[in-house]
Structures are given as C-alpha cells and as structure tokens.
C-alpha cells in the first residue's frame, strides 16, 4: 500500500511539527532531516528514486515550513527530541536517518543519544562542530536587525549552489529562494543558535550505527575537511566526497542517490 500523507504532531513543549509520509508502507522507513532555511520539499527531487526502496518520512523542523515557530534560541537537544517525539507518535521504533547540514547535526544527536532508534545513518554536508561562537552571534544579531530575509536568502543561495545554477530562471533555485523568503527570521536565528552551541567532536565517538559521511568538494559551509574529520570521529564510518557545493542532493543528485541507496540497502 502506498501512502502520501501530511499531518502534524504537537511536541511536549507545545510546538507543532509537520510531517509527511511517501511510499509503500511495507518498505523500511527512511527519515529525512533538512537544512536550515528549507522545508521537507528540499527532498522533492529525490522522492521518486528513494521510494523505490523506502517509505519516506519527511518533516519540517521547528521554525520551518508548516511547523511552529517558537521564540528564543533553539537547542540541539530540543531539535533532537522533536524527532524522537515524532517517531514515538508514529510508533516507529527504528528507522534509517539521512540528515543534511543542520539535519546532519540532528542525525548525529540521534546516533549519540538514541542509537537504538536508528538503523543506518547518513550524515551529508555537515560537521561535528562549526565555530567559533562569536561568528554565529554576529550573524544572529545582524539577521534580527535586518528588515527582512532578502539579504540572508541570497547568502544562503550562494552558499548552497554553484554559480552556474544561480543564473536567472533556474526553477530549482527559485523554489529554494521562495522558501527562504517565507521563513521567519526568528527561525533561522533560533537554529543558528543551536548550531553555535553544538559541539559533538567528542560525543560522536559514541555513535554505534553504521554511518556514511558525504561531503561536497566545493562546500564552503561544511567543508570537505569537516566531513573527513567527522568520518574519522564516528567509529567505522565511511566517507564519500562528491564534486558539489552544499546541497549535494540537488546539485549532484545522481551520485548522491547512488551513494545513499547503495549504503542503506547493502547487506550487513
């Protein structure tokens, strides 16, 4: 049976978390966790290929898409607990997890704190630590003082995509631009605070799950070096380098899908 449903749960602290299932209910579940400034539609282009193998569970992280936007800085612990509460509400004891950028940090948290809820882990274009803290404080202050998301949206797009994709009229980029401009500044600031305060360089050594780390050769947000260091920290992790910038699932879709599906469907 194939399902395509979208609904929401309410977390213990009263925040709406929107989610969506796609695919055959008989297949293993793959949870997808997103980058800051995006919603669950950042994976739209990969749904068709991934649902050949998995039932997809996508969600809007707090502050994004159809989820609630609570005030104040967010913490990685809270973002991770949002996922645990979602899995609990959906009666999903164990899932594969694929997280990109901020989603990859959340995925690391899951592998550290609730490894029994995770089967295999894919950490894409992410890092165990992104410092120093004062650079995030400056960015947060500038964003909250700005009149709108315009400048921040352009910064994100230039960090996410190569120059060839930023030419006028690229439909994929325009979709991400619309999502960014619709995102509240408080959401981005709150999630930046979670990144600022996250340091998993020691605790990521506790991840017991089979793990694949994917990095972009030209990624200026979470560099290839960040990826290599993360793969060295997580016991037994594999490392794959793709010729992309930050959103490897978009720019290098074929190679990205080959790496992800090959790893997740590989026999133990």
C-alpha angles and dihedrals in degrees: 000000000000120000131193106179135151125192139126146246129211116233126223090264092053102259123140114234113193120209142173137204123210128180144022114338090217093064125087114271120250115195115208119204121195143225122255111274095029136088133212090287090075085087097048093109092055099045096091094052096041095049089061085074108017147034101240123222111192125177141181109241115231110286094027138093113332094347124103124272108219118189127249133039116316126225129220089235090058093047090050093047089052087063094045091051090049092052090047093050091050093046093238109150096182135012141166111254129212116180129176125201106324086007088057090055090051089048090053089052090053092051091050101043106026106020089153088068092055129074105179126357130214116190110191129188092342142115142216090233136010113190171212101059096217092064089060092046090055093047092048093049093048092048095050090048093050120100093232145342096275100105093038091050091054091048091052093048093051090049093048105044139041119250092256090063094048094068115119116280102025100147095205094052091045090055091054090046091055091050092050093049090050092051116099117242090230089061095054092044092049093050093044087057089055090052091046092055098041118102113165097160092114102028095049086072085073094063106116098178123104102265137196119194117201122193135180117236091217099033111135095182101054103010129213086254090057088053094048091050092049092050089051091052099049109074112251095354120160122223129215124182118202126192093245145105119237108308096058092168089064105035098038098027099151096048091041093053092045090054096044098043093042092053097043095046097042115120114250 
